[in-house]
Amino acid sequence: MSPRRLRRFTSTATVALAALVLTACGPAATEGPEQDIDPNGSLTFGYFEPATSLDPHEGTSSQDLPWLLPVYASVLSYNDDGSVAPGLAETWELTEDALTLTLREGLTFHDGTTLDADAVVANLERAMNLETSSVKGDLSTVSAVEATDDRTVAIELSAPDAALPAKLADRSGMIISPTAFDDGTNLAIEPVGAGPWKSVDYAPGDHLTVERFDDYYDPDSVLLASLTIRLIDDDDTRLNAIRAGEVDVAQISAAQVQLASADSSLEVRTDPALAIDHLGLNISIPPFDDPRVREAINYAIDREALLEGIYRGTGIIAWQPFPPGYFANDPELEEMYPYDPDKARELLAEAGYPDGFSFDFQTNSQPFRVQATQAVAGMLAEVGIETNIITMEGPALLDAFYYQNAVAAYVTPWGGRADPSQTLDNLFGPSGLNNPSKITDPELADLLDQARASGDQDERGQLFREASELIMKDSRMIPLMFPGVTTVIRDNVVGYSTDLTGKANFLNVGVLAAE
C-alpha cells in the first residue's frame, strides 16, 4: 500500500491579520520603478540582543535569527504570511512516514564546497546527534536520512510530522558547510553557510558584517552589497543612532514610538507577529512545581496595566499561546485569568504560602526586559511574592535556564514560529529546549503527537486549542503580551519587512542611490 500523503497545509493567518495589525505611524517609504536602488548599497541594522552562537545547531535564542539569516540558507523558507516556501530545496513531498526533498541545481557554500544531498544529510545528522544541539527536539521524529542521489534527500520518519517542513524552514534547516564542521572551524564565531551574504567580520557582542555572495541561488533578491548588524543593547542609544543616520533600520521598544514618529525622515511601523512575551517557567523548581502557585501568578498579573504602562498601548494582551484571530487560538481562553489579587492570595494560601514567598527573579539586562520584569515584580509583591531581581546578559541567562536548571521564572520573548507545533513542542513538549524540566502530562503529549500527525488544518486547529486549554488550566504558561515587532526605517531604505513569525527579512531590501 502506498503511504498516505499528508494534505499540504499552511499556518497562514490571513483571517487574523486585521486582528493582529497593531500600529503603523510615520511616513511610509515610497516605492516604485522610478526609484534607483544603489547596486553597491550597504545597510546597517541596529539590534538589541547579542547572538548566543553563530552555529545554528547550537544557538539557544530565537533572537539569534537576525545574525544567522544573512549567512545561512535553509532547506525550506517562509512566505511573509508564515507559510512554507521553497528554499535550498525547490520541491518537497511529505507523507506519513517520509519527507523527500529535491534540491536546486548548482548550489554551493561560501567556502566553495558543493551543497548537495550529502551535505544536507551531514547537517541533519549533526543537528540530531550533536550533544550540544539545541534543535534536536525539532527533529525528534526523524529516524534516518539518506541521499538517494546528488539532489534528493530522503528523510524517514518514526511518526507522522506535518510540522517538519516548517521546522526545516527555521534554524533546524539551516545548512552549514560540512567542510567547516569537519575541519574544526569555530562556527560560533566563523559561520560558513550558503546564504545571501557571507561573513567577512564578526566581533561578538559588537557587530557582524557580511558581503553579497554572488553564487546565492536567488541573486536577484540580494540588493545590498553589504550588510552590518550592530549590537546596540541600550534602547535610547539605538534610537539615537538611527536618528543620526548611523543606523538605517532598527527595532525599538514601544515606549520610543512617539519620539521616533516625530522625525519626518523615519518610518515607524509595528508589524503583526506570532511572538509572545511571557514568563518562562521551570516547573520542577519549588514552589513553581505547584499549579496553584502558577495560577496565583496568572491572577496577580495586571495585563491591562502592562499594556498601557510598559507597552504604551502597542500590543495585544496575551491570555494563551496564540493571538486572537489565529487558527490555533481558542476564544474560550481569552481573559481566563483576569486581574484578581484577592484570588491570587487565596490560591497561595491553599498552596501553603499564606504569607507569600520569595525567589530570585532573573532578567535579561536589555532595558525593556528589565522594565517589564520590574513591573511584574511589583504586581507579585502586591500578593506577597517578593522577588530579588538579578540582571544577566541574554546568552548567560538562557544557559542558566535551559541547561543549569538554575532559573525558576523570567520574563522572556518567545519568537514566533510558522507552525504551532513548533511553539507548543518547544515550550511544553517532553523534549522541548524551552521546557528545561521536560515535564509534560500524557494527555498533552498525545495532543501534540496528534497535531504533528495531521495534515488537516481544521483538525490541527482543534487539537492546538485543546492543548492550549490544558496548558492554561495547569498554568504552565504565564502569558503577557503579543507585542508585534516595532521597527524604525530611514527614508532611503525600501523593501524592509518582518514576516508573521517576526523575523527580519533582508532579502529584496535596498537603499536608494544618492541623487
VEXDREN-2710 file (C-alpha; in Angstrom, 1 decimal):
% VEXDREN-2710
k/r/px/py/pz
1/MET/0.0/0.0/0.0
2/SER/1.4/3.4/-0.9
3/PRO/1.8/5.8/2.0
4/ARG/-1.0/8.3/2.5
5/ARG/0.1/11.8/1.7
6/LEU/-0.4/14.3/4.4
7/ARG/-2.5/17.1/3.0
8/ARG/-0.2/20.1/2.4
9/PHE/-1.2/22.7/4.9
10/THR/-0.1/26.2/5.8
11/SER/-0.2/28.2/9.0
12/THR/-1.3/31.3/7.3
13/ALA/-3.2/33.8/9.4
14/THR/-4.9/35.7/6.6
15/VAL/-8.1/36.0/8.5
16/ALA/-6.1/37.1/11.6
17/LEU/-4.2/39.9/10.0
18/ALA/-6.8/42.5/10.7
19/ALA/-7.0/41.5/14.3
20/LEU/-3.2/41.3/14.6
21/VAL/-2.3/44.6/13.0
22/LEU/-1.2/46.8/15.8
23/THR/0.0/50.2/14.8
24/ALA/1.7/51.9/11.9
25/CYS/2.8/55.5/12.0
26/GLY/5.1/57.9/10.4
27/PRO/5.7/58.4/6.6
28/ALA/5.6/55.2/4.5
29/ALA/8.7/54.5/2.5
30/THR/7.8/55.3/-1.1
31/GLU/8.4/52.6/-3.7
32/GLY/8.2/52.4/-7.4
33/PRO/10.0/51.8/-10.6
34/GLU/11.2/55.4/-10.7
35/GLN/13.4/54.8/-7.7
36/ASP/17.0/53.7/-8.3
37/ILE/18.4/51.1/-6.0
38/ASP/22.1/51.5/-5.3
39/PRO/23.7/48.2/-6.6
40/ASN/26.6/48.8/-4.2
41/GLY/24.5/49.9/-1.3
42/SER/25.1/49.0/2.3
43/LEU/22.8/48.9/5.2
44/THR/23.3/48.9/9.0
45/PHE/20.7/47.2/11.2
46/GLY/20.6/48.1/14.9
47/TYR/19.6/45.2/17.1
48/PHE/19.1/44.8/20.9
49/GLU/20.3/41.2/21.6
50/PRO/23.7/39.5/21.0
51/ALA/23.9/36.1/19.3
52/THR/24.3/33.2/21.6
53/SER/26.2/31.5/18.8
54/LEU/26.6/31.8/15.0
55/ASP/26.3/28.0/14.8
56/PRO/22.6/27.4/14.1
57/HIS/22.7/24.0/15.7
58/GLU/24.0/25.3/19.0
59/GLY/22.5/28.7/19.5
60/THR/19.8/28.9/22.2
61/SER/17.8/32.0/21.5
62/SER/15.3/32.9/18.8
63/GLN/16.9/36.4/18.9
64/ASP/19.9/34.8/17.1
65/LEU/17.9/34.8/13.9
66/PRO/18.9/38.3/12.6
67/TRP/22.5/37.3/13.0
68/LEU/22.0/34.0/11.2
69/LEU/19.6/34.7/8.4
70/PRO/22.1/36.7/6.2
71/VAL/24.7/33.9/6.3
72/TYR/22.7/30.7/6.2
73/ALA/20.1/29.4/3.7
74/SER/17.6/26.8/5.0
75/VAL/16.3/23.7/3.3
76/LEU/12.9/25.4/3.0
77/SER/11.8/29.0/3.7
78/TYR/8.9/31.1/4.8
79/ASN/6.5/33.3/2.9
80/ASP/5.6/36.6/4.6
81/ASP/2.4/35.0/5.9
82/GLY/4.3/32.3/7.6
83/SER/3.5/29.5/5.1
84/VAL/6.3/27.3/3.9
85/ALA/8.1/28.0/0.6
86/PRO/11.0/26.6/-1.4
87/GLY/14.5/27.2/-0.2
88/LEU/17.6/25.2/-1.0
89/ALA/15.0/22.5/-1.8
90/GLU/12.9/23.6/-4.8
91/THR/10.2/20.9/-4.1
92/TRP/9.3/18.6/-1.3
93/GLU/6.8/15.8/-0.7
94/LEU/5.5/14.8/2.8
95/THR/3.9/11.5/3.6
96/GLU/3.0/9.8/6.8
97/ASP/6.4/8.2/7.1
98/ALA/8.8/10.2/4.9
99/LEU/9.8/13.7/3.7
100/THR/11.5/13.8/0.3
101/LEU/13.4/16.9/-0.7
102/THR/14.7/17.8/-4.1
103/LEU/17.5/20.4/-4.0
104/ARG/18.1/23.1/-6.6
105/GLU/20.9/22.5/-9.1
106/GLY/24.3/24.1/-8.8
107/LEU/24.2/25.0/-5.1
108/THR/27.5/26.0/-3.3
109/PHE/28.7/27.1/0.1
110/HIS/30.6/30.3/0.8
111/ASP/33.9/28.3/1.1
112/GLY/33.4/26.7/-2.4
113/THR/32.1/23.3/-1.1
114/THR/29.4/21.8/-3.2
115/LEU/26.0/21.9/-1.5
116/ASP/24.4/18.6/-2.5
117/ALA/22.3/15.9/-0.8
118/ASP/25.2/14.5/1.1
119/ALA/25.8/17.9/2.6
120/VAL/22.2/18.2/3.8
121/VAL/22.3/14.7/5.2
122/ALA/25.5/15.5/7.1
123/ASN/23.8/18.6/8.6
124/LEU/20.7/16.8/9.7
125/GLU/22.7/14.1/11.3
126/ARG/24.8/16.7/13.1
127/ALA/21.7/18.6/14.2
128/MET/20.2/15.3/15.6
129/ASN/23.3/13.9/17.2
130/LEU/25.5/16.8/18.4
131/GLU/25.5/16.6/22.2
132/THR/25.0/20.4/22.5
133/SER/22.4/20.6/19.7
134/SER/19.6/23.0/20.5
135/VAL/17.5/21.8/17.6
136/LYS/17.5/18.0/18.1
137/GLY/14.0/18.3/19.6
138/ASP/12.7/19.8/16.3
139/LEU/14.0/16.6/14.5
140/SER/12.8/14.1/17.1
141/THR/10.5/12.4/14.5
142/VAL/13.4/11.8/12.1
143/SER/14.7/8.3/12.3
144/ALA/17.0/8.2/9.3
145/VAL/18.3/10.5/6.5
146/GLU/19.7/9.3/3.2
147/ALA/21.0/10.9/-0.1
148/THR/19.4/8.8/-2.8
149/ASP/21.2/10.9/-5.5
150/ASP/23.0/14.2/-5.7
151/ARG/19.9/16.3/-5.3
152/THR/17.5/14.1/-3.4
153/VAL/17.3/13.7/0.3
154/ALA/15.0/11.0/1.8
155/ILE/14.0/11.6/5.4
156/GLU/12.5/8.7/7.2
157/LEU/10.0/9.5/10.0
158/SER/9.3/7.5/13.1
159/ALA/5.9/9.2/13.3
160/PRO/3.9/11.5/11.1
161/ASP/5.1/15.1/11.4
162/ALA/3.1/17.7/9.5
163/ALA/5.3/20.4/11.1
164/LEU/8.6/19.1/9.8
165/PRO/8.7/21.3/6.6
166/ALA/8.1/24.4/8.8
167/LYS/10.9/23.3/11.1
168/LEU/13.3/22.9/8.1
169/ALA/12.4/26.5/7.1
170/ASP/13.8/27.6/10.5
171/ARG/17.1/27.1/12.4
172/SER/16.8/23.3/12.1
173/GLY/17.0/23.6/8.4
174/MET/20.0/26.0/8.1
175/ILE/22.8/24.2/6.3
176/ILE/26.4/24.6/7.3
177/SER/29.4/23.7/5.1
178/PRO/30.4/20.2/6.1
179/THR/34.0/21.2/5.3
180/ALA/33.7/23.8/8.1
181/PHE/32.4/21.5/10.8
182/ASP/34.7/18.7/9.7
183/ASP/37.9/20.8/9.8
184/GLY/37.2/22.2/13.3
185/THR/36.1/25.7/12.3
186/ASN/34.8/27.6/15.3
187/LEU/31.3/28.0/13.9
188/ALA/30.2/30.0/16.9
189/ILE/32.2/32.9/15.6
190/GLU/33.1/31.9/12.0
191/PRO/29.8/31.0/10.2
192/VAL/30.1/29.2/6.8
193/GLY/26.8/28.8/5.1
194/ALA/25.2/29.3/1.6
195/GLY/23.1/32.3/2.4
196/PRO/22.7/35.6/0.5
197/TRP/25.7/37.1/2.2
198/LYS/29.0/35.7/3.6
199/SER/30.6/36.7/6.8
200/VAL/33.7/39.0/6.5
201/ASP/34.0/40.5/10.0
202/TYR/32.4/39.3/13.3
203/ALA/33.1/40.9/16.6
204/PRO/31.0/39.0/19.2
205/GLY/29.0/41.4/21.3
206/ASP/29.5/44.3/18.8
207/HIS/28.8/43.7/15.1
208/LEU/28.6/41.3/12.1
209/THR/29.5/42.5/8.6
210/VAL/28.6/40.4/5.6
211/GLU/29.1/40.9/1.9
212/ARG/27.0/39.7/-1.1
213/PHE/27.5/36.1/-2.1
214/ASP/27.4/36.0/-5.9
215/ASP/26.6/32.3/-6.0
216/TYR/23.4/32.5/-3.9
217/TYR/20.6/30.6/-5.6
218/ASP/18.3/33.7/-5.9
219/PRO/20.7/36.5/-6.7
220/ASP/18.0/38.9/-7.9
221/SER/16.7/39.1/-4.3
222/VAL/20.1/40.3/-2.9
223/LEU/20.0/44.1/-3.4
224/LEU/22.6/45.0/-0.8
225/ALA/26.3/44.7/-1.5
226/SER/27.0/44.6/2.3
227/LEU/25.0/44.5/5.5
228/THR/26.2/45.2/9.0
229/ILE/24.3/44.1/12.1
230/ARG/25.2/46.2/15.1
231/LEU/24.5/45.3/18.7
232/ILE/23.2/48.3/20.5
233/ASP/21.6/47.0/23.6
234/ASP/20.5/50.4/25.1
235/ASP/17.2/51.5/23.7
236/ASP/17.9/55.2/23.7
237/THR/21.4/54.7/22.1
238/ARG/19.8/52.6/19.4
239/LEU/17.2/55.2/18.6
240/ASN/19.7/58.0/18.6
241/ALA/21.9/56.0/16.2
242/ILE/19.2/55.8/13.6
243/ARG/18.1/59.4/14.1
244/ALA/21.8/60.4/13.5
245/GLY/22.0/58.3/10.3
246/GLU/24.5/55.8/11.8
247/VAL/21.9/53.0/11.5
248/ASP/19.4/52.5/8.7
249/VAL/16.9/50.1/10.3
250/ALA/16.4/49.3/14.0
251/GLN/14.0/47.6/16.3
252/ILE/12.8/49.8/19.1
253/SER/10.7/49.5/22.2
254/ALA/7.1/50.5/22.3
255/ALA/8.0/53.4/24.7
256/GLN/10.0/55.0/21.9
257/VAL/7.3/55.1/19.2
258/GLN/6.1/58.6/19.9
259/LEU/9.6/60.1/19.9
260/ALA/10.7/58.2/16.7
261/SER/7.5/59.2/14.9
262/ALA/8.3/62.9/15.4
263/ASP/11.2/62.5/12.9
264/SER/9.9/63.0/9.4
265/SER/12.8/61.1/7.9
266/LEU/11.8/57.9/9.7
267/GLU/9.0/55.4/9.1
268/VAL/7.8/53.7/12.3
269/ARG/5.9/50.5/12.0
270/THR/4.7/47.7/14.2
271/ASP/4.1/44.6/12.2
272/PRO/1.9/41.8/13.5
273/ALA/3.7/38.7/14.7
274/LEU/3.1/35.4/16.5
275/ALA/5.8/36.2/19.0
276/ILE/4.7/36.3/22.6
277/ASP/6.2/37.8/25.8
278/HIS/5.6/35.5/28.8
279/LEU/7.1/34.2/32.0
280/GLY/9.4/31.3/31.1
281/LEU/8.8/28.7/33.8
282/ASN/10.8/25.8/35.2
283/ILE/8.0/23.8/36.9
284/SER/10.5/21.5/38.6
285/ILE/11.7/24.2/40.9
286/PRO/9.5/24.8/44.0
287/PRO/7.2/26.5/44.6
288/PHE/6.6/26.7/40.8
289/ASP/6.0/23.0/40.8
290/ASP/2.6/23.7/42.4
291/PRO/-0.1/24.6/39.8
292/ARG/-1.9/26.6/42.4
293/VAL/1.1/28.9/42.7
294/ARG/1.4/29.3/39.0
295/GLU/-2.4/30.0/38.8
296/ALA/-1.9/32.6/41.5
297/ILE/0.7/34.4/39.5
298/ASN/-1.6/34.4/36.5
299/TYR/-4.3/36.2/38.6
300/ALA/-1.7/38.5/40.0
301/ILE/-0.7/40.0/36.7
302/ASP/-2.5/43.2/35.6
303/ARG/-2.1/42.8/31.9
304/GLU/-4.0/46.0/31.1
305/ALA/-1.6/48.0/33.2
306/LEU/1.3/46.3/31.4
307/LEU/-0.2/47.2/28.0
308/GLU/-0.6/50.8/28.9
309/GLY/2.5/51.4/31.1
310/ILE/5.2/49.2/29.7
311/TYR/4.0/48.6/26.1
312/ARG/2.5/52.1/25.8
313/GLY/-0.7/50.7/24.2
314/THR/1.2/48.9/21.4
315/GLY/0.4/45.2/21.5
316/ILE/-2.4/42.7/22.2
317/ILE/-2.9/41.2/25.7
318/ALA/-2.0/37.6/25.7
319/TRP/-4.2/35.0/27.5
320/GLN/-2.8/31.9/25.8
321/PRO/0.0/30.8/23.4
322/PHE/-1.6/32.1/20.2
323/PRO/-3.2/35.5/19.4
324/PRO/-6.8/36.3/18.6
325/GLY/-7.9/35.5/15.1
326/TYR/-5.1/33.0/14.5
327/PHE/-6.4/29.5/13.6
328/ALA/-4.8/27.9/16.8
329/ASN/-6.3/30.5/19.1
330/ASP/-9.2/29.3/21.4
331/PRO/-11.6/32.2/22.0
332/GLU/-12.9/30.4/25.1
333/LEU/-9.5/31.0/26.8
334/GLU/-9.5/34.8/26.4
335/GLU/-9.5/36.6/29.7
336/MET/-9.3/33.2/31.5
337/TYR/-7.2/34.8/34.3
338/PRO/-8.4/38.4/34.8
339/TYR/-6.5/40.5/37.3
340/ASP/-7.7/39.4/40.7
341/PRO/-5.1/39.8/43.5
342/ASP/-7.6/38.5/46.1
343/LYS/-7.9/35.3/44.2
344/ALA/-4.1/35.1/43.9
345/ARG/-3.7/35.4/47.7
346/GLU/-6.4/32.7/48.2
347/LEU/-4.6/30.3/45.9
348/LEU/-1.2/31.0/47.6
349/ALA/-2.8/30.2/51.0
350/GLU/-4.2/27.0/49.6
351/ALA/-0.8/26.0/48.4
352/GLY/0.7/26.6/51.8
353/TYR/2.1/30.1/51.3
354/PRO/-0.4/32.4/53.2
355/ASP/2.4/34.9/53.7
356/GLY/3.8/34.5/50.2
357/PHE/7.3/33.5/49.3
358/SER/10.4/35.0/47.7
359/PHE/12.5/33.9/44.7
360/ASP/15.4/35.1/42.6
361/PHE/13.8/36.8/39.5
362/GLN/16.5/36.7/36.8
363/THR/16.1/39.0/33.8
364/ASN/17.8/39.8/30.6
365/SER/19.8/43.0/31.0
366/GLN/18.2/44.6/27.9
367/PRO/16.5/47.7/29.3
368/PHE/13.0/46.9/28.1
369/ARG/13.2/43.4/29.7
370/VAL/14.4/44.9/33.0
371/GLN/11.4/47.4/33.0
372/ALA/8.9/44.6/32.3
373/THR/10.5/42.4/35.0
374/GLN/10.3/45.3/37.5
375/ALA/6.6/45.9/36.6
376/VAL/5.8/42.2/37.0
377/ALA/7.7/42.0/40.3
378/GLY/5.7/45.0/41.6
379/MET/2.5/43.1/40.8
380/LEU/3.7/39.9/42.5
381/ALA/4.7/41.9/45.6
382/GLU/1.1/43.1/45.9
383/VAL/0.1/39.4/46.6
384/GLY/3.0/38.7/48.9
385/ILE/5.5/37.3/46.4
386/GLU/8.8/39.1/46.9
387/THR/11.5/39.0/44.3
388/ASN/15.2/39.5/44.1
389/ILE/15.8/40.8/40.6
390/ILE/19.1/39.7/39.1
391/THR/20.1/41.0/35.7
392/MET/22.1/38.8/33.3
393/GLU/23.4/39.0/29.8
394/GLY/21.0/37.2/27.4
395/PRO/23.2/34.2/26.5
396/ALA/24.1/33.6/30.2
397/LEU/20.5/33.8/31.2
398/LEU/19.4/31.3/28.6
399/ASP/22.2/28.9/29.5
400/ALA/21.2/29.1/33.2
401/PHE/17.6/28.4/32.3
402/TYR/18.0/25.7/29.6
403/TYR/21.0/23.8/30.9
404/GLN/21.7/24.6/34.5
405/ASN/18.2/24.4/35.9
406/ALA/19.0/27.5/37.8
407/VAL/16.2/29.8/36.8
408/ALA/12.7/29.3/38.1
409/ALA/10.9/32.1/36.1
410/TYR/11.9/35.0/34.0
411/VAL/10.2/37.4/31.6
412/THR/11.1/36.4/28.1
413/PRO/10.0/36.7/24.5
414/TRP/9.1/33.6/22.5
415/GLY/9.9/34.2/18.9
416/GLY/7.1/33.4/16.5
417/ARG/7.1/30.1/14.6
418/ALA/5.4/29.3/11.4
419/ASP/3.7/26.2/12.7
420/PRO/2.0/26.0/16.1
421/SER/3.6/22.6/16.7
422/GLN/7.0/24.3/16.9
423/THR/5.8/26.6/19.6
424/LEU/4.0/24.0/21.8
425/ASP/6.5/21.2/21.3
426/ASN/9.4/23.6/22.3
427/LEU/7.7/25.2/25.2
428/PHE/5.8/22.3/26.6
429/GLY/6.8/19.1/24.9
430/PRO/8.8/16.3/26.6
431/SER/11.9/17.1/24.6
432/GLY/11.5/20.8/24.1
433/LEU/14.5/23.0/24.7
434/ASN/12.3/25.7/26.3
435/ASN/10.9/23.1/28.7
436/PRO/14.0/22.5/30.9
437/SER/12.1/20.3/33.4
438/LYS/11.0/18.1/30.5
439/ILE/7.8/17.6/32.4
440/THR/4.6/17.1/30.4
441/ASP/1.4/15.1/31.0
442/PRO/0.3/12.2/28.8
443/GLU/-2.8/13.9/27.6
444/LEU/-0.9/17.0/26.4
445/ALA/1.8/14.9/24.8
446/ASP/-0.9/12.9/23.0
447/LEU/-2.5/16.0/21.6
448/LEU/0.9/17.3/20.4
449/ASP/1.5/14.0/18.7
450/GLN/-1.9/14.1/17.0
451/ALA/-1.3/17.7/15.8
452/ARG/2.0/16.7/14.3
453/ALA/0.4/13.7/12.6
454/SER/-2.4/15.6/11.0
455/GLY/-2.3/17.4/7.7
456/ASP/-5.8/18.8/8.0
457/GLN/-5.8/22.5/9.0
458/ASP/-9.1/22.4/10.8
459/GLU/-8.3/19.3/12.7
460/ARG/-4.9/20.7/13.8
461/GLY/-6.5/23.9/14.9
462/GLN/-8.9/22.0/17.2
463/LEU/-6.0/19.9/18.6
464/PHE/-4.0/23.1/19.3
465/ARG/-6.9/24.6/21.0
466/GLU/-7.3/21.6/23.2
467/ALA/-3.6/21.6/24.0
468/SER/-3.7/25.3/24.9
469/GLU/-6.6/24.6/27.2
470/LEU/-4.6/22.0/29.1
471/ILE/-1.6/24.3/29.3
472/MET/-3.6/27.2/30.6
473/LYS/-5.7/25.2/33.1
474/ASP/-2.5/24.0/34.6
475/SER/-0.9/27.5/34.3
476/ARG/2.1/26.0/32.5
477/MET/2.3/29.4/30.8
478/ILE/2.0/32.9/32.2
479/PRO/1.3/34.9/29.0
480/LEU/1.7/38.6/29.0
481/MET/1.6/40.3/25.6
482/PHE/1.7/39.8/21.8
483/PRO/3.9/42.9/21.2
484/GLY/4.4/42.8/17.5
485/VAL/7.7/44.0/16.0
486/THR/8.3/47.7/16.1
487/THR/10.8/48.9/13.6
488/VAL/12.2/52.3/12.6
489/ILE/13.3/52.6/9.0
490/ARG/15.1/55.5/7.3
491/ASP/13.5/57.0/4.3
492/ASN/16.3/55.9/1.9
493/VAL/15.5/52.2/2.7
494/VAL/13.0/50.3/0.5
495/GLY/11.5/46.8/0.9
496/TYR/12.2/46.1/4.5
497/SER/9.7/44.0/6.4
498/THR/9.2/41.3/9.0
499/ASP/7.1/38.3/8.4
500/LEU/4.4/36.8/10.6
501/THR/7.0/34.9/12.6
502/GLY/8.5/38.3/13.5
503/LYS/11.8/37.7/11.8
504/ALA/13.8/40.4/10.0
505/ASN/14.0/39.9/6.2
506/PHE/16.9/41.5/4.4
507/LEU/16.1/40.0/1.0
508/ASN/14.7/42.4/-1.5
509/VAL/15.8/45.3/0.7
510/GLY/17.7/48.1/-0.9
511/VAL/18.9/51.6/-0.3
512/LEU/18.3/54.4/-2.8
513/ALA/21.1/55.7/-4.8
514/ALA/22.2/59.2/-3.8
515/GLU/20.9/61.9/-6.1
END
